[in-house]
Amino acid sequence: MAMGYTPKYAENFEHFDYVNPNAKKGGALTLSAFGTFDSLNPFLLKGISAAGLGELVFESLLEKSLDEPFSEYGLLADDFSLADDGLSATFHLNPKARFSNGKPVLAEDVKFSFDMLMSKQAHPQYRIYYGDVDRVEVLDERTVRFVFKQKNPELHLIVGEIPVFSRDWLQGKTFKDAAEIKPVASGPYVVDKYEIGKYIHFKRNPDYWAKDLPVRKGMYNFDRIVFKYYKDTTIALEAFKAGEFDFFYENYSKRWARDHVGPKYESGEIIKKELPHSNNAGMQGFAINTRRDKFRDVRVRKALSLAFDFAWSNKHLFYNQYVRAYSYFSNSELASSGLPQGDELALLEKYRDRLPARVFNEVWRPPSTDEPGALRRNLIQARDLLREAGWTVRDGVLKNAKGEAFVINVLLIQKGFERIFAPYAKNLAKLGIELDYRTVDASLYERRAKSFDFDMMVTSFPASMSPGNELRNMFSSEAADTEGSRNYPGIKDPVVDALIDAVINSPNRKRLVTAAHALDRVLLHGEYLVPNWFINKHRIAYRDIFGIPGTLPLYYEPDSWLLKSWWMK
C-alpha cells in the first residue's frame, strides 16, 4: 500500500533496489552509542533504552520502503486490506512468523502489543500517535482488525508500523517492570549480553523466520552487532580512529573539516565520504519554552531569533557546510514559500479571524546577517520589539515592569553546542539579556527535557515526505500538556491543531502538500524557535571492511541503512 500514489514495487518483487540480495552473511559489527542506558524496554517514558533495540529486535506488520514517500509492504503480515468505509484495516499474519523463543506470532500478540503501548505504563507518545484507533479485534488465530474512531487516510499504514512483541516477554510482570527483561520479539537479532551504561551485544537469531522474504532479502547481514557507549563524542572519535568501532556518523562540521584526518585516512584504512539524500530535513532550532511567562509574547521570541548570527557561525564554526533552516519541512516540496495563494489561501481563510495578519501579508524568512551591518540592524529591531513587549534596559540589564531580569537558561547535552551559544550570548548581552548555557549528563538531560524543565534547548522536529500523526506529538495542544512529548516549545494553538488534522486527513497527495504549506506557515509566524540549519548530505567515516550496495535509497539515515544493507567484505 502507498499514501496517495501507486507503490513502486509490484506484488511479486524479489527485493528492494537499495540492497544486494547476494550480500554475504557473517562477521561482527561494532558501533558507538552516546550517553548511557538503563532499560531494555524502548517503549517506556521512564529510563533510557539501549541502542539498537527498535531496529534489530522488534518488527512490525509492514516494512516501509526507503525509496518512496510512504509505501509499505508485508512483513509479519502476508496480507492486509483497508475497509471500503475507511474505518478499519485487517491484517493476516504470515504462518511462518516466529518469535525468538520459537513460538508463532499470533493475532493475540498483536492485540497485546497494541494494548500495552496504549496503556499508561507506556510512553505517552503512543497514545497520541495511535489516538484514532478505537480498538483491536482478534478475528481468528492469525487475523487481526484495527477499528478506527474516524477516517484517517494514513492510519492503516501507521498501524502497520506498530512494533509487535510476545506475550511471553513480561514473564508475569507489568509492562513498566520489563526494563531489565530481554525482549521476546520476532526480529533478526536477540539481545545476547549487556552491561548497563557500557555496552549491549546482539547476536543473529539463527532461526530468523523472515530471512527469505522480499522485504528482508539482502538485509541484516552481520552475525553480531555491538554498541559501545561513550560519554563524549570527541572521545568517541578518537576511539573510532584507534579501531574500537567501525563506523562514525558525523554531525559536527568542525570535526568533519578538521578532525577526520590521520594516517588511517591517508592509507585508506578509514574511508571518509559524503552521501547525498533526499530526506525532508524538517526543522532544527533553539526551542523557546512558551510555558514560561517571559516567552509568551511572540515579539520576545522574534527578538531572540533576530540576535542569532547564522552567517557568522556558518563561516567561522561550520566551514560553510550548512544551509539555514527555512521551514518545518526544509528541503522538500512541503515547505511554504511566498505569500499564501490558491488552495492554501482558501484553507487559511477559514481561520483568518484567529490568525495574525502577518500570516497573510508578510513572507516569513529567517533573519539574515549576510550583508554588512545586518546584525546591528537586527539587534536594533530586536530592541524595539522587546520594548514594545514591556522589556527595557536598566543599568545594562533587560528588565520587565516588575524589575525582573531577563535570564535564559539553556539545556544542553552536546558540549559542541557551547561554541555556538558563546557568540549568541554576546549578541543577547547587547540587548541586556543573560544567556546561561551548560552541558549536563544524559540522564539529567532526559529528565528535564521530558518534564519541559528548561528555558531553551536545541531540538529538531524530524519530518517525513508524508507527515501525519507524528505532527500531533510535536505541535498539538494535547502534546503541550503531555510529559514526554516532543512539543518542547509548548505550542497550544487551535489553528495549528486544525491544520494538523487537515494534513492527516488529506485524501490525496495534492491536498496533503497544501495543508502542510498552511501548517508550516502558521508555525513559522509563531516564532517558536530560533531556526538553525541543515545539510543535504550524510557525513560518514568507516573502516574499509564493508561491502556496500551500489544503489542509495532516497529517504534514509546512514546508520539505519548500514544495519540493514551493508555486509563484511
C-alpha positions, 0 to 999 in steps of 0.5 A: 500500500502507498499514501496517495500514489501507486507503490513502486514495487509490484506484488511479486518483487524479489527485493528492494533496489537499495540492497544486494540480495547476494550480500554475504552473511557473517562477521561482527559489527561494532558501533558507538552509542552516546550517553548511557542506558538503563532499560531494555524496554524502548517503549517506556517514558521512564529510563533510557533504552539501549541502542539498537533495540527498535531496529534489530529486535522488534518488527512490525506488520509492514516494512516501509520502503526507503525509496518512496514517500510512504509505501509499505509492504508485508512483513509479519503480515502476508496480507492486509486490506483497508475497509471500503468505509475507511474505518478499519484495516485487517491484517493476516499474519504470515504462518511462518512468523516466529518469535525468538523463543520459537513460538508463532506470532499470533493475532493475540500478540498483536492485540497485546502489543497494541494494548500495552503501548496504549496503556499508561505504563507506556510512553505517552507518545503512543497514545497520541500517535495511535489516538484514532484507533478505537480498538483491536479485534482478534478475528481468528488465530492469525487475523487481526482488525484495527477499528478506527474512531474516524477516517484517517487516510494514513492510519492503516499504514501507521498501524502497520508500523506498530512494533509487535512483541510476545506475550511471553516477554513480561514473564508475569510482570507489568509492562513498566517492570520489563526494563531489565527483561530481554525482549521476546520479539520476532526480529533478526537479532536477540539481545545476547549480553549487556552491561548497563551504561557500557555496552549491549551485544546482539547476536543473529537469531539463527532461526530468523523466520523472515530471512527469505522474504522480499522485504528482508532479502539482502538485509541484516547481514552481520552475525553480531552487532555491538554498541559501545557507549561513550560519554563524549563524542570527541572521545568517541572519535578518537576511539573510532580512529584507534579501531574500537568501532567501525563506523562514525556518523558525523554531525559536527562540521568542525570535526568533519573539516578538521578532525577526520584526518590521520594516517588511517585516512591517508592509507585508506584504512578509514574511508571518509565520504559524503552521501547525498539524500533526499530526506525532508530535513524538517526543522532544527532550532533553539526551542523557546519554552512558551510555558514560561511567562517571559516567552509568551509574547511572540515579539520576545521570541522574534527578538531572540531569533533576530540576535542569532548570527547564522552567517557568522557561525556558518563561516567561522564554526561550520566551514560553510557546510550548512544551509539555514533552516527555512521551514518545518519541512526544509528541503522538500516540496512541503515547505511554504514559500511566498505569500499564501495563494490558491488552495492554501489561501482558501484553507487559511481563510477559514481561520483568518479571524484567529490568525495574525495578519502577518500570516497573510501579508508578510513572507516569513524568512529567517533573519539574515546577517549576510550583508554588512551591518545586518546584525546591528540592524537586527539587534536594533529591531530586536530592541524595539520589539522587546520594548514594545513587549514591556522589556527595557534596559536598566543599568545594562540589564533587560528588565520587565515592569516588575524589575525582573531580569531577563535570564535564559537558561539553556539545556544542553547535552552536546558540549559542541553546542557551547561554541555556538551559544558563546557568540549568541550570548554576546549578541543577547548581552547587547540587548541586556539579556543573560544567556546561561548555557551548560552541558549536563549528563544524559540522564539529567538531560532526559529528565528535564527535557521530558518534564519541559524543565528548561528555558531553551534547548536545541531540538529538531522536529524530524519530518517525513515526505508524508507527515501525519500523526507524528505532527500531533506529538510535536505541535498539538495542544494535547502534546503541550500538556503531555510529559514526554512529548516532543512539543518542547516549545509548548505550542497550544494553538487551535489553528495549528491543531486544525491544520494538523488534522487537515494534513492527516486527513488529506485524501490525496497527495495534492491536498496533503502538500497544501495543508502542510504549506498552511501548517508550516506557515502558521508555525513559522509566524509563531516564532517558536524557535530560533531556526538553525540549519541543515545539510543535504548530505550524510557525513560518514567515516568507516573502516574499509571492511564493508561491502556496500550496495551500489544503489542509495535509497532516497529517504534514509539515515546512514546508520539505519541503512548500514544495519540493514544493507551493508555486509563484511567484505 
